[in-house]
Amino acid sequence: MPEKIRVTVVVEYTPDLDHYPVATVEEAAEFDERENPLSEYPSAYLADPEEVVSVTYEVVST
């Protein structure tokens, strides 16, 4: 079976609620998941290296 490397990145950020049409961090998370997905805006989520809290690499079979 072919193998690939899976990279898992954990990013933690504090949303500026003034820039969201919502009132809580929970609602901001739901808004980002729905309207600002990582797959469409990767540079927005990875712009600040200090927000990257962990990175893991693993071999996976495909």
Protein Blocks (a to p, Z undefined) as FASTA:
>chain_A
ZZdddddddddddddfklpcbfbfklmmmmmmmmmgfklmmmlmmmpmmlpmbdcddddd
ZZ
